[in-house]
Amino acid sequence: MKLSQASIGQDLPQLDIDITARLIVSGAIASQDFEDVHHDKAAANAKGTPDIFMNILTTNGLVGRYLSDWAGPDSIIKRIKLKLGVPNFPGDTMVLTGTVTAIENQTVEISFKGKNGLGNHVVGTAFIEPKVELND
């Protein structure tokens, strides 16, 4: 997909992401988030949740992957505004969807959401532009 081919109302392809304990733990470690609720089930239980849950940095990374997979390597995500909702727990699937909501100049605005079995895990808006190559 070339970003220049985007049109208002266009839906992005759905992306299903299996939420595993490995994904949650590795995302937390990779983002240097050592909060115990992201890697220790007993600690998460003690704090009132049924299992470990995904951190916001992993969610943001998965959203970035979803958007950049669609927009392609000749694009750049300029800004993402997101809000977390229900947690992502192991054993569930997060379904990412999005729609092109505006195009101004070369900036494409996308509304997106990631939904799991409990409801919306993440909702937000992203702004993507073509990459500009600098001449040496």
C-alpha positions in Angstrom: 0.0 0.0 0.0 1.3 3.4 -0.8 0.2 6.2 1.5 -0.6 8.4 -1.5 -3.4 5.8 -2.4 -5.2 6.3 0.9 -8.8 7.6 0.8 -11.1 8.9 3.5 -13.3 6.1 4.8 -10.9 3.4 3.8 -10.6 0.6 6.3 -7.2 -0.8 7.2 -7.0 -4.6 7.2 -7.8 -6.2 10.5 -4.8 -7.6 12.5 -5.4 -10.3 15.1 -2.7 -10.5 17.8 -2.7 -13.5 20.2 -2.0 -12.2 23.7 0.4 -14.5 25.4 2.3 -14.3 28.7 5.5 -14.3 26.6 4.4 -11.3 24.6 3.4 -9.4 27.8 6.6 -10.2 29.7 8.9 -9.6 26.8 7.2 -6.3 25.9 7.6 -5.1 29.5 11.2 -6.2 29.7 12.1 -4.7 26.3 10.6 -1.3 27.4 12.4 -1.6 30.8 9.1 -1.7 32.7 9.8 -3.9 35.7 6.4 -3.4 37.4 5.5 -6.8 38.8 2.0 -6.9 37.4 3.5 -7.3 33.9 5.5 -10.4 34.7 4.5 -12.0 38.1 1.1 -13.6 38.2 1.0 -13.9 42.0 1.8 -10.2 42.3 -0.9 -9.3 39.8 -3.4 -11.5 41.7 -2.4 -9.8 44.9 -3.2 -6.5 43.3 -6.7 -7.6 42.2 -6.2 -8.8 38.6 -6.7 -12.4 37.4 -3.3 -12.5 35.6 -0.4 -10.4 34.4 -1.4 -7.7 31.9 0.1 -5.8 29.0 1.8 -2.4 29.6 1.1 0.7 27.6 4.5 0.7 25.9 3.9 -2.7 24.4 0.4 -1.6 23.3 1.9 1.5 21.7 4.5 -0.7 19.9 1.8 -3.0 18.6 -0.3 -0.1 17.3 2.8 1.3 15.6 3.4 -2.1 13.9 -0.2 -2.2 12.8 0.0 1.3 11.3 3.4 1.0 9.7 2.6 -2.5 8.2 -0.3 -0.8 6.4 1.3 2.5 5.4 4.6 0.9 4.3 8.3 1.6 4.6 8.1 5.0 2.8 5.9 6.5 5.5 6.5 7.8 9.0 4.2 7.9 12.0 4.3 11.5 13.1 2.0 11.3 16.1 -0.2 8.7 18.0 -2.8 9.7 20.5 -4.2 6.7 22.4 -6.2 5.8 25.5 -6.1 2.5 27.2 -9.3 0.7 28.2 -9.6 -2.8 29.5 -6.5 -4.9 30.1 -4.9 -7.3 27.7 -4.6 -10.6 29.6 -2.9 -13.8 28.4 -5.1 -16.2 26.4 -7.1 -13.4 24.7 -6.8 -12.0 21.2 -6.5 -8.3 20.5 -8.1 -7.3 17.1 -6.7 -4.1 15.7 -8.8 -2.2 13.2 -8.6 1.3 11.7 -10.2 3.7 9.3 -8.7 6.7 7.4 -10.7 9.6 8.8 -9.0 12.6 7.1 -6.3 13.5 4.6 -4.8 17.0 4.8 -1.9 17.8 2.5 0.1 14.6 2.8 -0.9 13.8 6.3 -3.2 10.8 6.7 -5.3 10.6 9.9 -6.4 7.2 11.1 -8.8 6.3 13.9 -7.9 2.9 15.3 -8.9 0.5 18.1 -7.7 -2.7 19.6 -10.5 -4.8 21.0 -10.3 -8.0 23.1 -12.8 -10.3 24.8 -13.4 -7.7 27.5 -13.9 -4.7 25.2 -11.7 -2.0 23.8 -8.1 -2.3 25.0 -6.9 0.8 23.1 -8.5 3.5 21.1 -6.8 6.4 19.4 -5.8 8.5 16.4 -2.6 8.4 14.4 -1.1 10.8 11.9 1.1 9.3 9.1 3.1 11.1 6.4 5.4 10.1 3.6 9.1 9.9 4.5 11.1 12.8 3.3 14.6 11.8 2.2 17.3 14.4 2.9 19.9 14.9 0.3 23.5 14.8 1.5 
